[in-house]
């Protein structure tokens, strides 16, 4: 385990001191339309990343605890502050509070468990990642979100993920940013290409496949991943791009789906059942499945489909739904 895992490379497009909006990506997946039914209340999400700005006004009320597995702060396990920015940005997209200021996340009442497995340089040892996954399972997290990856297929990492899934934990991972826009070539980053994880590709704000988004047969779905506004270090905000930014949209959506379905079915759904509910809320964009998997995340698709004719041409389905 000498190789390291890194944050999925990302681009900082712009930083802001103050904002007050629901980010475009959150709106695109129709999250606000679900908030009357679910805001992710009671759903525990473990974010395995660079830590979090624990005092950020949009996040401090969502954080329920955490642990540091890295060499930052002399490996003090009680200090899981973010010195990179990546983890804070991911956390905001998932669950920034609906506080009439700043930004609002996809699941604004979800609980965040901050599991710091990447240091200030955005790098982490496989042992840190594995320990972080096992910790999330021990803490009975409902969902694990990982916007990280590396080129090596490490059996111990794969086993930790299998164990999480066997314990009914949904594991959501970024597909990676080594893409070339060619569906005929595969770009593999681990753990994002393991079959057991929910692998997320990216599209831009016009729903066009992002040039950088990895393509391979294990892509499950796509979400907004370019120019994504979210929380950042020192109480600020930033717009970032990458499959790292697409992943938390799906993580937050799963929190909404989990709370909503638990109420609807009057029981806790299993990991495969929740995955099926997620995939039911996707629409095709017309790209290869190796680029978009089952399609674009669209949380209100079930309501819209009731008014769609059964013989609707697949390629026109998305335009019909959003019209």
DOZA-746895 format. One record per residue (C-alpha): residue in one letter; x, y, z; chain. Coordinates in Angstrom, 1 decimal. Layout:
N
+------+--------+--------+--------+-------+
! resn !     xx !     yy !     zz ! chain !
+------+--------+--------+--------+-------+
!    a !      X !      Y !      Z !     A !
...
+------+--------+--------+--------+-------+
//
This chain:
323
+------+--------+--------+--------+-------+
! resn !     xx !     yy !     zz ! chain !
+------+--------+--------+--------+-------+
!    x !    0.0 !    0.0 !    0.0 !     A !
!    x !    2.7 !    2.4 !   -0.9 !     A !
!    x !    0.6 !    4.3 !   -3.5 !     A !
!    x !   -1.5 !    7.2 !   -2.5 !     A !
!    x !   -5.1 !    8.2 !   -3.2 !     A !
!    x !   -5.8 !   11.9 !   -4.1 !     A !
!    x !   -8.7 !   14.2 !   -4.3 !     A !
!    x !  -10.2 !   13.9 !   -7.8 !     A !
!    x !   -8.5 !   16.8 !   -9.5 !     A !
!    x !  -10.7 !   19.9 !   -9.6 !     A !
!    x !  -10.6 !   23.4 !  -10.9 !     A !
!    x !  -11.3 !   26.5 !   -8.8 !     A !
!    x !  -13.2 !   28.9 !  -11.1 !     A !
!    x !  -14.1 !   31.7 !   -8.7 !     A !
!    x !  -14.2 !   32.6 !   -5.0 !     A !
!    x !  -16.9 !   34.7 !   -3.3 !     A !
!    x !  -17.0 !   36.4 !    0.1 !     A !
!    x !  -20.8 !   36.4 !    0.3 !     A !
!    x !  -23.6 !   34.7 !   -1.6 !     A !
!    x !  -27.3 !   34.0 !   -1.0 !     A !
!    x !  -28.8 !   31.4 !   -3.4 !     A !
!    x !  -29.7 !   27.9 !   -4.1 !     A !
!    x !  -26.9 !   26.8 !   -6.4 !     A !
!    x !  -27.8 !   26.0 !  -10.0 !     A !
!    x !  -26.8 !   22.4 !   -9.7 !     A !
!    x !  -29.1 !   21.9 !   -6.8 !     A !
!    x !  -31.9 !   23.4 !   -8.8 !     A !
!    x !  -31.1 !   21.3 !  -11.9 !     A !
!    x !  -31.6 !   18.0 !  -10.1 !     A !
!    x !  -35.0 !   19.3 !   -8.8 !     A !
!    x !  -34.0 !   19.1 !   -5.1 !     A !
!    x !  -36.1 !   22.1 !   -4.0 !     A !
!    x !  -39.2 !   20.4 !   -5.4 !     A !
!    x !  -38.6 !   17.5 !   -3.0 !     A !
!    x !  -38.0 !   19.6 !    0.2 !     A !
!    x !  -41.7 !   19.6 !    1.1 !     A !
!    x !  -41.5 !   15.8 !    1.4 !     A !
!    x !  -37.9 !   15.4 !    2.5 !     A !
!    x !  -34.8 !   17.4 !    3.5 !     A !
!    x !  -32.6 !   14.4 !    4.5 !     A !
!    x !  -33.6 !   14.7 !    8.2 !     A !
!    x !  -32.0 !   11.9 !   10.3 !     A !
!    x !  -29.8 !   10.6 !    7.4 !     A !
!    x !  -26.2 !   10.3 !    8.4 !     A !
!    x !  -23.6 !   10.9 !    5.7 !     A !
!    x !  -19.9 !   10.2 !    6.1 !     A !
!    x !  -17.8 !   12.4 !    3.9 !     A !
!    x !  -14.4 !   10.9 !    3.3 !     A !
!    x !  -12.3 !   13.8 !    2.2 !     A !
!    x !   -9.9 !   16.6 !    3.3 !     A !
!    x !  -12.0 !   17.5 !    6.4 !     A !
!    x !  -14.3 !   20.4 !    6.7 !     A !
!    x !  -14.4 !   24.1 !    7.7 !     A !
!    x !  -16.1 !   23.3 !   11.0 !     A !
!    x !  -17.1 !   26.9 !   11.7 !     A !
!    x !  -18.6 !   27.7 !    8.3 !     A !
!    x !  -22.0 !   29.2 !    9.0 !     A !
!    x !  -23.7 !   27.0 !    6.4 !     A !
!    x !  -22.2 !   23.8 !    7.8 !     A !
!    x !  -21.6 !   24.0 !   11.5 !     A !
!    x !  -25.2 !   23.0 !   12.4 !     A !
!    x !  -25.0 !   19.9 !   10.1 !     A !
!    x !  -21.8 !   18.4 !   11.5 !     A !
!    x !  -22.4 !   15.7 !   14.2 !     A !
!    x !  -18.8 !   14.5 !   14.6 !     A !
!    x !  -15.8 !   13.1 !   12.8 !     A !
!    x !  -12.3 !   11.7 !   13.0 !     A !
!    x !   -8.9 !   12.4 !   11.4 !     A !
!    x !   -7.0 !    9.5 !    9.9 !     A !
!    x !   -4.3 !   11.7 !    8.2 !     A !
!    x !   -0.9 !   13.1 !    9.2 !     A !
!    x !   -2.3 !   16.6 !    9.5 !     A !
!    x !   -2.2 !   18.1 !   13.1 !     A !
!    x !    0.4 !   15.5 !   14.1 !     A !
!    x !   -2.2 !   12.8 !   13.4 !     A !
!    x !   -4.5 !   14.1 !   16.2 !     A !
!    x !   -7.7 !   12.1 !   15.6 !     A !
!    x !   -9.9 !   14.7 !   17.2 !     A !
!    x !   -8.9 !   17.5 !   14.7 !     A !
!    x !  -10.6 !   17.1 !   11.3 !     A !
!    x !  -10.4 !   20.7 !   10.1 !     A !
!    x !  -10.0 !   21.3 !    6.3 !     A !
!    x !   -6.8 !   23.0 !    5.1 !     A !
!    x !   -7.4 !   22.2 !    1.5 !     A !
!    x !  -11.0 !   23.3 !    0.6 !     A !
!    x !  -12.1 !   20.3 !   -1.3 !     A !
!    x !  -13.9 !   18.6 !    1.6 !     A !
!    x !  -15.7 !   21.8 !    2.6 !     A !
!    x !  -17.0 !   22.3 !   -0.9 !     A !
!    x !  -18.3 !   18.7 !   -1.1 !     A !
!    x !  -20.0 !   19.1 !    2.3 !     A !
!    x !  -21.8 !   22.3 !    1.2 !     A !
!    x !  -23.3 !   20.7 !   -1.9 !     A !
!    x !  -24.5 !   17.7 !    0.1 !     A !
!    x !  -26.1 !   19.5 !    3.1 !     A !
!    x !  -25.4 !   23.2 !    3.5 !     A !
!    x !  -28.2 !   24.5 !    5.9 !     A !
!    x !  -31.2 !   26.3 !    4.6 !     A !
!    x !  -30.5 !   29.4 !    6.7 !     A !
!    x !  -31.6 !   32.3 !    4.3 !     A !
!    x !  -27.9 !   33.1 !    3.6 !     A !
!    x !  -25.0 !   31.6 !    1.8 !     A !
!    x !  -25.9 !   28.4 !   -0.2 !     A !
!    x !  -28.3 !   25.6 !    0.4 !     A !
!    x !  -27.3 !   22.0 !   -0.1 !     A !
!    x !  -29.3 !   19.2 !   -1.7 !     A !
!    x !  -30.3 !   17.7 !    1.6 !     A !
!    x !  -30.2 !   20.7 !    4.0 !     A !
!    x !  -31.2 !   18.8 !    7.1 !     A !
!    x !  -28.9 !   15.7 !    6.7 !     A !
!    x !  -26.3 !   14.9 !    9.4 !     A !
!    x !  -22.6 !   15.1 !    8.4 !     A !
!    x !  -19.9 !   12.8 !    9.8 !     A !
!    x !  -16.5 !   14.4 !    8.7 !     A !
!    x !  -14.0 !   11.6 !    8.1 !     A !
!    x !  -10.7 !   13.1 !    7.2 !     A !
!    x !   -8.8 !   10.7 !    5.0 !     A !
!    x !   -6.9 !   13.2 !    2.8 !     A !
!    x !   -4.4 !   15.7 !    4.2 !     A !
!    x !   -3.9 !   19.4 !    3.4 !     A !
!    x !   -2.2 !   18.4 !    0.1 !     A !
!    x !   -5.3 !   16.4 !   -0.9 !     A !
!    x !   -3.4 !   13.2 !   -0.7 !     A !
!    x !   -4.0 !   10.1 !    1.4 !     A !
!    x !   -2.7 !    6.6 !    2.1 !     A !
!    x !   -4.9 !    3.7 !    1.2 !     A !
!    x !   -4.7 !    2.7 !    4.9 !     A !
!    x !   -6.4 !    6.0 !    5.8 !     A !
!    x !   -9.2 !    5.5 !    3.3 !     A !
!    x !   -9.8 !    1.9 !    4.4 !     A !
!    x !   -9.8 !    2.9 !    8.1 !     A !
!    x !  -12.2 !    5.8 !    7.2 !     A !
!    x !  -14.6 !    3.5 !    5.5 !     A !
!    x !  -14.6 !    1.0 !    8.4 !     A !
!    x !  -15.1 !    3.9 !   10.9 !     A !
!    x !  -18.1 !    5.1 !    8.9 !     A !
!    x !  -19.6 !    1.7 !    9.0 !     A !
!    x !  -19.0 !    1.5 !   12.8 !     A !
!    x !  -20.7 !    4.8 !   13.2 !     A !
!    x !  -23.7 !    3.5 !   11.4 !     A !
!    x !  -23.5 !    5.9 !    8.5 !     A !
!    x !  -26.3 !    5.6 !    6.0 !     A !
!    x !  -24.2 !    6.9 !    3.1 !     A !
!    x !  -20.5 !    7.2 !    2.4 !     A !
!    x !  -19.4 !    9.9 !   -0.1 !     A !
!    x !  -15.9 !    9.8 !   -1.6 !     A !
!    x !  -14.7 !   12.3 !   -4.2 !     A !
!    x !  -11.3 !   10.8 !   -4.3 !     A !
!    x !   -9.5 !    8.2 !   -6.3 !     A !
!    x !   -6.3 !    6.6 !   -7.6 !     A !
!    x !   -5.0 !    4.4 !  -10.4 !     A !
!    x !   -4.5 !    1.3 !   -8.3 !     A !
!    x !   -6.9 !   -1.5 !   -7.6 !     A !
!    x !   -6.1 !   -2.3 !   -4.0 !     A !
!    x !   -7.9 !   -5.5 !   -2.8 !     A !
!    x !   -8.1 !   -4.3 !    0.8 !     A !
!    x !   -9.9 !   -1.1 !   -0.3 !     A !
!    x !  -12.3 !   -3.2 !   -2.4 !     A !
!    x !  -13.0 !   -5.5 !    0.6 !     A !
!    x !  -13.7 !   -2.5 !    2.9 !     A !
!    x !  -16.2 !   -1.2 !    0.3 !     A !
!    x !  -17.9 !   -4.6 !    0.0 !     A !
!    x !  -18.2 !   -4.7 !    3.8 !     A !
!    x !  -19.8 !   -1.3 !    3.8 !     A !
!    x !  -22.4 !   -2.3 !    1.2 !     A !
!    x !  -23.0 !   -5.6 !    3.0 !     A !
!    x !  -23.9 !   -3.5 !    6.0 !     A !
!    x !  -26.5 !   -1.6 !    3.9 !     A !
!    x !  -24.3 !    1.5 !    3.5 !     A !
!    x !  -24.6 !    3.3 !    0.1 !     A !
!    x !  -21.2 !    4.2 !   -1.2 !     A !
!    x !  -21.0 !    7.0 !   -3.7 !     A !
!    x !  -17.8 !    7.8 !   -5.6 !     A !
!    x !  -16.5 !   10.2 !   -8.2 !     A !
!    x !  -15.7 !    8.6 !  -11.6 !     A !
!    x !  -12.6 !   10.7 !  -12.1 !     A !
!    x !  -11.4 !   13.5 !  -14.3 !     A !
!    x !   -9.1 !   11.7 !  -16.7 !     A !
!    x !  -11.7 !   11.6 !  -19.5 !     A !
!    x !  -11.1 !   12.5 !  -23.1 !     A !
!    x !  -14.7 !   12.8 !  -24.3 !     A !
!    x !  -14.4 !    9.5 !  -26.2 !     A !
!    x !  -16.8 !    6.8 !  -25.2 !     A !
!    x !  -14.6 !    4.2 !  -26.9 !     A !
!    x !  -11.8 !    4.6 !  -24.4 !     A !
!    x !  -12.0 !    3.7 !  -20.7 !     A !
!    x !  -10.4 !    5.7 !  -18.0 !     A !
!    x !  -10.4 !    3.8 !  -14.7 !     A !
!    x !  -10.0 !    5.4 !  -11.2 !     A !
!    x !  -10.5 !    3.4 !   -8.0 !     A !
!    x !  -12.7 !    3.1 !   -6.1 !     A !
!    x !  -15.0 !    4.8 !   -8.6 !     A !
!    x !  -14.9 !    1.9 !  -11.1 !     A !
!    x !  -15.8 !   -0.8 !   -8.5 !     A !
!    x !  -19.1 !   -2.4 !   -9.3 !     A !
!    x !  -20.2 !   -2.1 !   -5.7 !     A !
!    x !  -20.0 !    1.7 !   -5.6 !     A !
!    x !  -22.4 !    4.2 !   -7.2 !     A !
!    x !  -20.0 !    5.8 !   -9.8 !     A !
!    x !  -20.8 !    9.4 !  -10.8 !     A !
!    x !  -19.9 !   11.2 !  -14.0 !     A !
!    x !  -20.2 !   14.9 !  -14.6 !     A !
!    x !  -22.2 !   17.2 !  -17.0 !     A !
!    x !  -22.1 !   21.0 !  -17.4 !     A !
!    x !  -24.9 !   23.4 !  -16.5 !     A !
!    x !  -26.3 !   22.8 !  -20.1 !     A !
!    x !  -26.5 !   19.1 !  -19.4 !     A !
!    x !  -23.7 !   18.3 !  -21.8 !     A !
!    x !  -21.2 !   15.6 !  -20.9 !     A !
!    x !  -18.1 !   17.1 !  -19.3 !     A !
!    x !  -15.0 !   16.6 !  -21.4 !     A !
!    x !  -13.0 !   15.6 !  -18.3 !     A !
!    x !  -15.4 !   13.0 !  -17.0 !     A !
!    x !  -14.1 !    9.4 !  -17.1 !     A !
!    x !  -16.0 !    6.9 !  -19.2 !     A !
!    x !  -16.2 !    3.2 !  -18.4 !     A !
!    x !  -18.9 !    0.5 !  -18.1 !     A !
!    x !  -19.4 !    1.0 !  -14.4 !     A !
!    x !  -20.7 !    4.6 !  -14.6 !     A !
!    x !  -24.1 !    4.7 !  -12.9 !     A !
!    x !  -25.4 !    8.2 !  -13.5 !     A !
!    x !  -24.3 !   11.8 !  -14.0 !     A !
!    x !  -25.0 !   15.1 !  -12.2 !     A !
!    x !  -23.8 !   18.7 !  -12.5 !     A !
!    x !  -20.1 !   19.0 !  -12.1 !     A !
!    x !  -19.0 !   22.3 !  -13.7 !     A !
!    x !  -19.0 !   25.8 !  -12.2 !     A !
!    x !  -20.6 !   24.4 !   -9.0 !     A !
!    x !  -21.0 !   27.0 !   -6.3 !     A !
!    x !  -20.6 !   25.8 !   -2.7 !     A !
!    x !  -19.0 !   26.4 !    0.7 !     A !
!    x !  -15.2 !   27.0 !    0.9 !     A !
!    x !  -12.6 !   27.7 !    3.5 !     A !
!    x !  -12.8 !   30.6 !    6.0 !     A !
!    x !  -16.5 !   30.9 !    5.7 !     A !
!    x !  -16.2 !   31.8 !    2.0 !     A !
!    x !  -17.7 !   30.3 !   -1.2 !     A !
!    x !  -16.2 !   29.0 !   -4.4 !     A !
!    x !  -17.2 !   27.7 !   -7.8 !     A !
!    x !  -15.4 !   24.4 !   -8.6 !     A !
!    x !  -15.5 !   21.9 !  -11.5 !     A !
!    x !  -14.9 !   18.2 !  -11.5 !     A !
!    x !  -16.6 !   14.8 !  -10.9 !     A !
!    x !  -15.8 !   15.6 !   -7.3 !     A !
!    x !  -18.6 !   18.2 !   -7.5 !     A !
!    x !  -21.0 !   15.9 !   -9.3 !     A !
!    x !  -20.7 !   13.2 !   -6.6 !     A !
!    x !  -22.2 !   15.2 !   -3.7 !     A !
!    x !  -25.3 !   16.1 !   -5.7 !     A !
!    x !  -26.0 !   12.3 !   -5.8 !     A !
!    x !  -25.1 !   11.8 !   -2.2 !     A !
!    x !  -27.5 !   14.5 !   -1.1 !     A !
!    x !  -30.2 !   13.1 !   -3.4 !     A !
!    x !  -29.9 !    9.7 !   -1.8 !     A !
!    x !  -30.5 !   11.3 !    1.6 !     A !
!    x !  -33.7 !   12.9 !    0.3 !     A !
!    x !  -34.8 !    9.6 !   -1.3 !     A !
!    x !  -34.0 !    7.6 !    1.8 !     A !
!    x !  -36.0 !    9.8 !    4.1 !     A !
!    x !  -38.9 !   10.0 !    1.6 !     A !
!    x !  -39.0 !    6.2 !    0.9 !     A !
!    x !  -38.7 !    5.2 !    4.6 !     A !
!    x !  -41.9 !    7.3 !    5.2 !     A !
!    x !  -43.6 !    6.0 !    2.1 !     A !
!    x !  -42.9 !    2.3 !    2.7 !     A !
!    x !  -43.0 !    2.5 !    6.5 !     A !
!    x !  -39.7 !    0.7 !    6.8 !     A !
!    x !  -36.0 !    1.1 !    6.1 !     A !
!    x !  -35.1 !    0.2 !    2.5 !     A !
!    x !  -32.1 !   -1.9 !    1.8 !     A !
!    x !  -29.1 !   -0.7 !   -0.1 !     A !
!    x !  -30.2 !   -2.4 !   -3.4 !     A !
!    x !  -33.7 !   -1.0 !   -3.0 !     A !
!    x !  -32.4 !    2.6 !   -2.4 !     A !
!    x !  -30.1 !    2.2 !   -5.4 !     A !
!    x !  -33.1 !    1.2 !   -7.5 !     A !
!    x !  -35.1 !    4.2 !   -6.3 !     A !
!    x !  -32.2 !    6.5 !   -7.3 !     A !
!    x !  -31.9 !    5.0 !  -10.8 !     A !
!    x !  -35.7 !    5.4 !  -11.3 !     A !
!    x !  -35.0 !    9.1 !  -10.9 !     A !
!    x !  -32.7 !    9.5 !  -13.9 !     A !
!    x !  -33.4 !   10.5 !  -17.5 !     A !
!    x !  -31.3 !    9.8 !  -20.6 !     A !
!    x !  -29.3 !   12.5 !  -22.3 !     A !
!    x !  -28.5 !   10.6 !  -25.4 !     A !
!    x !  -24.9 !    9.8 !  -24.6 !     A !
!    x !  -23.2 !    6.4 !  -24.4 !     A !
!    x !  -23.9 !    4.5 !  -21.1 !     A !
!    x !  -20.2 !    4.5 !  -20.6 !     A !
!    x !  -20.4 !    8.3 !  -20.3 !     A !
!    x !  -23.7 !    8.8 !  -18.6 !     A !
!    x !  -24.7 !    5.4 !  -17.2 !     A !
!    x !  -28.5 !    5.4 !  -16.6 !     A !
!    x !  -28.7 !    9.1 !  -17.3 !     A !
!    x !  -29.0 !   12.5 !  -15.5 !     A !
!    x !  -30.2 !   12.7 !  -11.9 !     A !
!    x !  -33.7 !   14.3 !  -11.9 !     A !
!    x !  -35.5 !   13.8 !   -8.6 !     A !
!    x !  -39.1 !   14.6 !   -9.8 !     A !
!    x !  -39.0 !   12.3 !  -12.8 !     A !
!    x !  -41.6 !    9.9 !  -11.4 !     A !
!    x !  -44.1 !   12.7 !  -11.1 !     A !
!    x !  -43.4 !   13.8 !  -14.6 !     A !
!    x !  -43.5 !   10.4 !  -16.1 !     A !
!    x !  -47.1 !    9.9 !  -15.2 !     A !
!    x !  -48.0 !   12.4 !  -18.0 !     A !
!    x !  -45.6 !   10.9 !  -20.6 !     A !
!    x !  -46.9 !    8.6 !  -23.2 !     A !
!    x !  -45.5 !    5.1 !  -23.0 !     A !
!    x !  -44.3 !    5.2 !  -26.6 !     A !
!    x !  -42.3 !    8.4 !  -26.1 !     A !
!    x !  -39.1 !    8.3 !  -28.1 !     A !
!    x !  -36.2 !    7.7 !  -25.7 !     A !
!    x !  -34.0 !   10.4 !  -27.2 !     A !
!    x !  -36.7 !   13.0 !  -26.7 !     A !
!    x !  -37.7 !   12.0 !  -23.2 !     A !
!    x !  -35.6 !   14.5 !  -21.3 !     A !
!    x !  -36.8 !   17.5 !  -23.4 !     A !
!    x !  -40.4 !   16.3 !  -22.8 !     A !
!    x !  -39.9 !   16.1 !  -19.1 !     A !
!    x !  -38.4 !   19.5 !  -18.6 !     A !
!    x !  -40.7 !   21.3 !  -21.0 !     A !
+------+--------+--------+--------+-------+
//
